[in-house]
Amino acid sequence: MALTTWFTAHPESEGETYGEHFRVAMGFSRQLIGAGLAAAVHALLPSFHKTTASQRIHSLHHCLETGNRSAIMGMRAVPCPETLREAS
């Protein structure tokens, strides 16, 4: 397997360039880190961030399932807010 294939095979299978895939993956990572930090704060202070982590994870799942990858790259706390409306 050529070295460039290591960087391009998976993004191409998702219909993305390496740069596009990098931005989506880093946005996803940022959202998961934020959810993890919110869960840690909630563990220490149960009155804070009662639903933040679960909302982000649920929303990220919806974004991936619907192919709304551009929403993951945004700076919003919850990338796909319509998910929360649909789930309730």
Sequence and secondary structure as in RCSB ss.txt:
>XXXX:A:sequence
MALTTWFTAHPESEGETYGEHFRVAMGFSRQLIGAGLAAAVHALLPSFHKTTASQRIHSLHHCLETGNRSAIMGM
RAVPCPETLREAS
>XXXX:A:secstr
  HHHHHHHHHHHTT  HHHHHHHHHHHHHHHHHHHHHHHHHHH TTS SSHHHHHHHHHHHHHHHT HHHHHSS
 SSS HHHHHHH 
